[in-house]
Amino acid sequence: AVSNEAALTVYGTAYAATSGSNYAFAGSAGSSSGVAATSSAEGIEGGEGNDDLDNGAAIVAKARSVGSSSGSADTTFGSTAIVASAGSAASAAGIGGGEGYEEIGNAGSIDASSEASSTASAGSAVFAGSPEATTKASASASAAGIDAGSGGSSIGNDGSIKASASANRFCSIRTP
């Protein structure tokens, strides 16, 4: 059994960034870069097996992930190929039951929030020839005040719960 009567604040943060570049006077130039960032935050976690989880205080769980990838390939005569990809995922829960049968009680306040953002940018320049650039960005975010997990559950809530999630992605390509 887990019983909480004190305020909890939990942060999960992940930042990942990469970049690549290449230049060739004549012929082909290429570059590829990719990155992924994943974060999670959970105030109280039951884990595996049957759990009895009780909360009587304030829980704040915030997760934030940022992924950024950029690349460039340039040549004077010839061709270029550039690929940049970025991914991010963030999840937050005030109380997480895990696996098994869960008895969860909440009389406190829970504020769970997550934010994920990804940016991918690529640039390719050729004086005489063919430029090629590809970008891909993905972002996912989830938030739950009480996540019962897998298995049967009994949940009682006399407190307040606020949960919010935001996911954003941006791609840009520069070719003349």
N, C-alpha and C positions, 0 to 999 in steps of 0.2 A: 504494500500500500504506500502511496505517495500522497502526503498532505502538505500543501503550501499555504502559509499565512503571511508571507513577506512579499513585497513588491519585487517582480522580476523584470529585467530588461535584457533582451537578447538581440544581438546584431549578427548577421551573416553577410559578408561582403566578398565579392570576387571581381578582380579586374584582370583582363588579359588583353595584350596588344602585340601586334607583329607587323612588320613591313618588309618588303623586298623590292629590289630594283636591279636592272640589268641594262647595259648598253653595248651595242655592237656597231662598228662603223659600216660594215657590209655583211650581209647574211641575215641570220635570224637572231633575235633577242627574246628571251622569255623570263617570266618570273611568276612564282606561285606562292601565296601566303594564306594561311588559315589559322583561326584561333577559336576557342570555346571557353566561356566562363560560366561556372555554376555555383550558386550559393543557396544556403537554406538556414532558417532560424526557427527554433521551436522552444517555447517556454518550458513546458513540461512534456516529457516523452515517456510513454509506457514501455516501449520495446516489444520483445517477443513474449509470448505467454499471456495468461490472464492478468489483468491489472485493475486496481482500484485507485483512481486518481481523483483527488479533491483539491479545489483551489478556492481560497477565500480572500485573495488579494489581487492587486493590479498586475497584469502581465502585458508587456509590450514586446512583440516579436517583429523584427524588420529585416528583410533580406533584399540585397541589391547586387545585381550583376551587370557588368559592362564589358562588351567584347568589341574590339576595334582591329580592323585589318586594312592595310593599304599596300599598294604595289604599283610599280611603273616599269615599263620596258620601252626603250627607245633605240632606233637605228637610223642611220643616214640613208643607206640603200638596202632594201630587203623587206623582211616582215617581222612583226612582233606578236607575241601572245602573252597576255597577262591575266592571271586569275587571283581574285581576292575574296575570301569568305570569312564571315564572323558569325558566331552564335552566342546566345546568352540565355540562361534559365535561372529563375529565382522562385523560391517557395518559402512561405511563412505560415506557421500555425501557433496559436496560443497554447493549446493542449493537443497533443498527438497521441492517440491510443496505441498504434502499432498493430501487431498481430495477436490474435486470440480474443477472448471475451473481455470486454471493457465495461467497467462501471465508472462513469465520469460524472463528477458534480462540480458546478461552478457557481460561486456566489460573489465573485469579484468582477472586475472589469477586464476585458480582453481587447487588445488592439493589435491586429495582425496585418501587416502590409508588405507587399513585394513589388519590386520594380526591376525590369530587365530591358536593356537597350543594346543594340548592335549596329555598328556602322562598317560598311565595306566600300572602299573606293579604289578605283584603278585608272591608270592613265597610260596611254600608248601614243607615241609620236613617231612618224616615219616621213622622211623627206621625199623619197621615191620608193614606193612599195605599198604594202598592205598592213595596216594596224588592226589588232584584235584585242578586245578587253572584255572580261566577264566578271561580274560581282554577284555575290549571294549573301544575304543577311537573314538570320532567323532569331526570334526572341519569344520566350514564353514566360509567363508569370502566374502564380497561383497563391491564394491566401485563404485560410480558414480559421475561424475563431476556435472551433473544436472539430478536430478530424478524428473520427472514431477508428479509422484504420480498417483492416480486414478482419472478418469474424463478426460474431454477434456483439451488440452493444446496448447499454442502457445509459442514457444521457439525461441529466437534470441540470437546468440552468435557471438561476434566480438573479444572475448578474447581467451586465451589459456586454455586448459583443459588437465589435466593428472590424470588418475585414475589407481590404481593398487590394487590387492587383493592377499593374500597368505594364504593358509590353510595347516597345517601339523598335522599329528597324528602319535603316536608311541605306540606300545604295546610290553611288554616283560613278559615272564613267566619263573620262575625258579622252577623246580622240579628235585629231584635227579633221 
